[in-house]
Amino acid sequence: MPDPATWRPKTSDIPAEPGVYRFLDDQGRVIYVGKAISLRSRLTSYFQDPIHLHPRTQVMVRTAARVEWTVVRNELEALQLEYTWIKQFDPRFNVKYRDDKSYPWLCVTWSDEFPRVFVGRGKKKKGWRYFGPFAQAWAIRDSIDALLTVFPMRSCSAGVFRSAKASGRPCLMGHIDRCAAPCVGRIDAQEHRAVAADLCRAISGRAGRYVRDLEADMRRYADAMEYEKAGACRDKAEALRRVMERNAVVLDDSADVDLIAVATDALEVAVQVFQVRSGRILVERGWVAERTGETDESVPDSDLPALVEAFILQIYADVEGEAEDRRRIIPEEILVPVLPTTSETLAELLSGERGTKVRLRVPRRGDKKTLMSTAEKNAASTLALHKARRAGDLTTRNQALDEIAQALGMDEIPLRIECYDISHIQGTNTVASMVVFEDGLARTSEYRHFAITTVESNDVGAMKEVLTRRFNRLIADREALTAEDAPSGLVDATTRSARRFSYLPALVVVDGGAPQAQVARQTLDEMGFGSVLVCGLAKRLEEVWLPDEEYPVILPRSSQALYLLQRIRDEAHRFAITYHRQKRSRSMVESVLDQVPGLGQVRRTALMRAFGSMKKLRAASVDEIAQVPGFGPALAQAVARAVQDQPEAINLTTGEVVA
């Protein structure tokens, strides 16, 4: 670990101007990004007597090997550049707010010709509109059912939509008037988009106008003695009221406010957000993060302004979409427990994103102060629940890493651990996985799949290939880092993202025993990475095998080190088997399609792109297959007959066909 005294820049060389700085370790990884009004004052504070630094800051300074900075003109530019670098390099010592649980959201596929509404979780796509996330999936589904009676937009999948369009008959939702049936031409794309826009406004909390319009229509139809139409308007108004009543009224009807409450302990911070639109709480959501340590030990919670600033930047500073989406997500007023030191600059940045003025302030009295107290209670509850559920908190993770270092004879704790696993069925469709844990936490963005191409299809040969490929990539990235433009070499010129393969692991774990550990050691030695420690974790008795050792290392069953190694190994196995199933499914489909006369490579590729797996292809109708470009009724019928004759599944353990 480098001594800070050997690389500390001269105080006179550091400009006393606003700027953004980044600390890098000896491998060229950015480990911390910060900003300062005076770079000289801020950076010299890191090199004072370590006893005056927070423990986490001490670790960061000892891990770093150099510091770089960029001078900017003002505080707003510093704030923007800091956020850009944090997003680009994902530094391990910066605050990272994590969702305390998985929340469902409501999506409208706005970029489609005929937008669809549905409830889901997971990754989001550019060009679609998202609302939420919400606390309960069933509640938002009930709300959508009620809203579709008033705003009958499409909610069916792409397959159902294509089938209805091909047959000329709407699906069930069209028959019961929950969909305007654009699939059969009852309304055109422009009219359907207008219906979708009305639903988006209603779900955003602005349904009062529609209720008043429906009540006026109901009275008009009743006066004209058109009682069936009046009854329909009454039912629709009642449905909208039910949706609105699910959200508690907490402020006046014109209030568009986000309340941010914070609860802390010595190690972590929990943040709770109440999103209030038109006076009603639409969303309640919680995050948890580790405290960074940029604090005065004599003043409790002196780092809260920086934590609030980091949270606001993470949530609001990267909003995509149209102006209406930005105004919906970024409110006109954000209430916080303490004002960040850059509150005016933050307000200016968010005002530019929203397009209208945004205010940051601390509530002092009235309904907003009462609501802030409620949010603070929820934040405290979120932190307590997180502590109870999470076995691997900061203390436990540090204990596990220390135990691993001691058991394996390492001089330093392994901050970055990579684990590799091989998956196949009797030597076919062989794949490998690489998972990464840093500071005892999974870095899912750095996970990688490998399709094994070596002739040696056994586990040992596959392990040699995957390690060779991975560390060849590291060598290539290192060569880019040593170029004349070294700082820009940290970013891949093609993807514009940080080079992950250029990070050298401290420990490589392979799924297996002595043979796998030995081949991993030989491979790394041949490539010049003898400093990287290698071990194998065998499943039978959970022994830890070191290369060239006659006996394994036996960790106590109750040790945190064994628990962490098992988690890493199991994650690698899960990631590998998921990829193997996908690959096996594709190869199974292709082998079946080879038997269909007249089906060439181009059409097979189109079919795979449309359905992707044997299960989905088998479930498809002849009409759905015929919708794929290049397919007619006769060829679609031949494909349907071929896939119906295939077995349902294959046992992944034995390779046998399952009926």
Protein Blocks (a to p, Z undefined) as FASTA:
>chain_A
ZZfklmoccfklpccbddddddddfkopafbdcddfblmlmmmmmmmcfklpcfklmmmm
mmpmbdcddddfblmlmmmmmmmmmmmnopakbccdddfbdcddddddfkbmbdcdddde
djddehiacedjdfblklmmmmmmmmmmmmccdfbdfklmmmmmmnopacfklmnopagh
lmnopacfklmmmmmmmmmmmmnopamlmmmmmmmmmmmmmmnopaklmmmmmmmmmmmm
mmmmmpccfbdfklccddddddddfkbccddddddeehiafbdcddddddehiacfklgh
klmmmmmmmmmmmmmmmcgcdfklmmmmmcfbdcdfbdcfklmmmmmmmmmmnopacddd
ddfbhjllmmmmmmmmmmmmmmmmmmmmmmblmklmmmmmmmmmmmnopabdcfbacddd
dddeehiaiacdddddeehiacfklgccdddfbfblcfklmmmmmmmmmmmmmmmmmmmm
mmmklmlmmpcfklopacfklpccfbdcdeddfklmmmmmmmmmmnopambccddddfkl
opacdehiabdcdddfkbmklmmmmmmmmmmmmmmmmmmmmmmmmmmmmmmmmmpghiaf
klmmmmmmmnopaklmmmpcfklmmmpghiafklmmmmmmmmmmpcfbdcfklopacZZ
